[in-house]
Each structure stands twice: as structure tokens, then as C-alpha cells.
Amino acid sequence: MGQVDLHVHSTASDGRLSPIEVIREAAGRGLVYIALADHDSVDGIAAAKAAAQSLPQLTVIPGIEISTDIPQGEVHILGYFIDYTDPQLLAKLEDFKKSRLRRAQAMVAKLEGLGVHIAWQRVLELAGTSTIGRPHIAQAMLEKGCVPSFKEAFDEYLGHGKPAYVEREKMLPAEAVAIIVKARGLPVLAHPLTSEDPEGLILELKPAGLVGMEAYYSDYTAEEVEGLVALAQKHDLIATGGSDFHGIEPDEETAIGGADVPLEAAERLIALAKEREPNLIL
């Protein structure tokens, strides 16, 4: 179990634990650095930072994970040390939220056409005040017995190219990098092995402002981690990582702190953030 986790989700997007519960869990596991990186949302950051004020051993790094599209599927871009009060960023995220709502409605309608009946009202209840996403639909399906597991909801219905999948309003990875840079953040390529050509993405995104890539991620093998660390070094990127914890299926997921991310990953991000923003207060 490591002391760093730079990729954790909360109820501000599609996680099971509230931001305060995430912080308590991280503290209980002895973490030193944690980044709350909810999907297209910064709504949980203030609560997480407030919860950590009485925990001097734990530093909360404000983050976000932005979903983007390439012809072969999806690419996610993490942003660290963003100004989560920036009006332009908040306006853009509000647009994302509306887009996700429309997409979720279309997916529920597709499921209905496939004979999978779930109530839209229940999906809204599961999402609560958070940014709605496919996991909320999957939860509703699981709850009603439409699928035997959360994973099967994606494998059979909601995953890319599956019968109930609906494309998001398109955003390119370079656009997400630009949004993060505008919000004075540090862009990092998330779980790069979901892409067919991680190095090609790096070559495209580094000129736009990419500073890091995840290498120590969830269930990556030792060989995969080693290869990604070498790739990061080759392109002068910070090798970061995290559990990508959602808490939806705790028995199946990597726990908070379980990706064994080295302290150096957080320390290098912090050093770069302070270099760019000398008055940065953690």
C-alpha cells in the first residue's frame, strides 16, 4: 500500500464515497498525498480540502478528469492544481454537465428499446447532485436485476460500441489540455494503455502543455509500469499514478492507495506547480 494516490473519484461525479469519506479513507490508510479527480467536476474539492485541514499529514491536491474522444475510443486527461474557482472553467464544466444529462437520457431510451427497463427518475436519484454518468445507469440496472454485475452492464450494454452506448458531444484531447492549462493546472494523460498509441498521443499533447502520464495505475503489471515509466522518461514527463477508485464494487477495485505510487510522483508535481505559481498554498 502506497502513500500517494493521484486518481480518486467521489460522489461529485461517479464515486460511491463523498469527498469527506474519501479523505477519511485516505487518512485511515496512511496516505500523505491524495488528488480528488472527479469526472468533469470540481464540486468535491472544497469539501475534501476542508476535511483535510485537521489532518496535517495528508495533503489534498485539487484535480479533475476530463473525458475526450479519438477515433478509436476515449482518452482521459487529468488536471492537477487547477484553479477550481475559475469562472471560465466552471462555465465549461456546466456545459459538460448538461451534455452528460442529455447523453444519459439517450442511453436510458436505448436500453428501453432493447427491453431493459430502468426508471430515469431512479438514475437521477442515484446521481444526486453529482455529474451524471454511465456508472449511475449501470447501478440502476444492477439494482433492478437487469445485469448480474456492474462490469456486465458496461460489457454488454454501456461500453464503447455496445448497443446502448451513446457518443458524447465531442472534445479532442488537446482541447482538454488547453482547458486545464487555462485554469493554471498541470495536464496529465490518464491510464495511457487504454489508447492504441500512447506515444503518439504524447507527441501530440506535449506541445499543448502535457506534463505527465500515469504509469503506476490500478492493475497494471510490473512490466507495463516499467515500460510506461521509461516512456515518461523518454519524453521528459512526470510518471504519476493512482487507483482510479470509485468504490462501486469495492471487492473488485484497487483500494485507495493501492496503486503503490512513489512519493516522488507527487513531489515532482508539487515542485512544478510551485515553479509556475510561486504563491501556491497547498
Order of alpha helices (4+ residues) and beta strands (2+ residues): beta-alpha-beta-alpha-beta-beta-alpha-alpha-alpha-alpha-alpha-beta-alpha-beta-alpha-beta-alpha
